[in-house]
Amino acid sequence: MKRIISLLSTLLILVSILNLNSCKPDSIEELGSIYGIVTDKATGEPVKNANVQLRPSGETTLTGTDGRYEFVDLKNGEYSITVSKTEYTDLVDDYVIKVEGSKAMRRDVQIEKIPAVLRILDSDGNDINELNFGYMQDDNARMFSIFNNSTDVLEYEILKTAAWVLHLSTENGSLQPGTTKPVVVTIDRSMLSEGGNVTTLNILTNNGGKQLTLKVNMPEDDGDDNDDNDGNDDGNDDGNGGEPDEPGNPEEPENPNGSEINGHEYVDLGLPSGIKWATCNVGASSPEMPGGYYAWGELETKDSYYENNCSTYNIEMLDISGNPDYDVARSKWGATWRMPKYSEVTELFNNCTRAEVEINGRKCIKLTSSINGKSIIMPHTGWISGMSNAYYNSYGRYWSSTPYTYNDYSAYYFSSAGSGLWENVRSWGLSVRPVSN
């Protein structure tokens, strides 16, 4: 009997011990972490803002400025990572990272930059992101090249955003793999503002794009308030120095001859060709008014002046002087009125002196014949590029009838700022000053 009682006691003690053990809480699971550094394969530099994803959980994080990433509070097990960033090849890292206990496991990786599809090069073949035109007044052209670094054909388009970028030698086209296309940028310094001028060219392709910064500086002011570019501080820019040009009557523009053709007044400046110059622009009611703004070869003013709405852009054409289908002077004024030819503009400037005058509050140039002393007034009309005349009162651009020699999307214009003719894109809105035989 005593043995039975002893066995029962022993069983009760064992049951109690088992019950006590079953009431103990589970042991706390230890959590680990994974961290590392992402670097550029070519340079070894840290890559910031790279996206790192942990597999299989799908948790993501971004690298810091030092290229470091970290995942914390990870259950024990096996993991791997993937890394992605714009302009880099995605990395799928198959290395297995084992998290055991509370250890911090390190995994450093390198990612490789995707070779640029489009490269912008200087004349030496070096990659560039900026063209600087400097201060020189006559330095108005710079060249760069675009290079197709891919194995596919690139369709490109170059967009300019500043009006003072006068012309690009190419604006769109195709670029075969491994080939280079030179691009000449021509600027107009008369359109620059004081100090530094900065804009960008946006070079777009069917496989990404790039930007090229253009910088230009105006010449520093030399402190001479009578800077007239003729080497004399006489307040005029006539090239003969000495005496100031006669400013004329600022309130009453004159017509010395008092002569008309088909209701429009002209001045006979005694030029060798016998050409008479009108006293007003097409669409103007007085000599100091700008009149209408016309794209080259078009007969009506418009609300906007772009290449895609210019009827003569990229069209092979001959001189349009006197052609009523393209010459706005002939179309609007009739009779023998027409746009001046290249040679006739050259004759005008070769036989006249210039002086800045102001008429009824508007800045103008007075051109006085060195042959007979008679004169015409040409206002600072400005010009229109795009939607609005942002350059009104900033000298004047006047169309000649002569297309540009070297392409089919420009024509020659002359400026009230000085002698000579220059190229201008046909789509811009310029003033027209008629002539007649």
PyMOL commands that set and color helices and strands:
alter all, ss='L'
color gray80, all
select helices_A, chain A and resi 2-22+189-191+307-309+328-333+342-350
alter helices_A, ss='H'
color red, helices_A
select strands_A, chain A and resi 32-40+51-55+60-62+68-74+77-84+91-99+104-106+109-111+118-121+130-132+141-148+154-160+165-168+172-175+180-187+196-205+208-217+259-261+264-267+276-278+352-359+362-369+375-379+397-403+410-415+418-425+435-436
alter strands_A, ss='S'
color yellow, strands_A
deselect
rebuild
show_as cartoon
